[in-house]
Amino acid sequence: MTENWVAIALIFLGLFLIGGVVSFIRMGIRLFAVVLGLGAVLAIVAGVLRW
């Protein structure tokens, strides 16, 4: 287990945002799904790079 809790938090934030993307796609709001998707990718990449 890593001592870097910020990296773990960023990865979980990215996964949470992916859930939001799925929800927005189901509601038919594709613009917000794209914005959340970009945020999710940024959060996961930041978490992996900080690890």
N, C-alpha and C positions, 0 to 999 in steps of 0.2 A: 504494500500500500504506500502510496506516495504521501509526502508531507505537504504537498502543494494543494491545498483545498480550493484555491481559486481556479485551478485548472479543472478540477472535478465539477465545481459549480458552473463553469462555463460550458462544459460538455452537457451537463444536465439541462442547462438553459437552452442549449441548441436542440436537444431532444424534445423539450417542452414546446419549443416553437415549431418543430416539425408536426407535432400534434395539432397546433393551431393552423398550420398550412392545410392539413387534411380536413379540418373542420370548415375552413373557409372555402375549400374546393367543393365540399358537399353542399354548402349553402349557395354556391354559384358566384362567389365574390373572388374572382381570379386576380384582380389587381392587388388586393391586400394579401392574397396567398403568395404572390410573387415577392412582395416586400418582406413578408415574414420568412419566406424561403431564403432570401438573401441574408437576413439577420441570423437565421439558423446556421447557415453555412459559415458566416463570419464568427459566430460564437463557438462552433465546433472547431474550426481551424485555429482560433485563438487558444482554446483549451488544449488542443494537441500540441501546438507550438510552445505553450507555456509549460507543458509536462516535462 
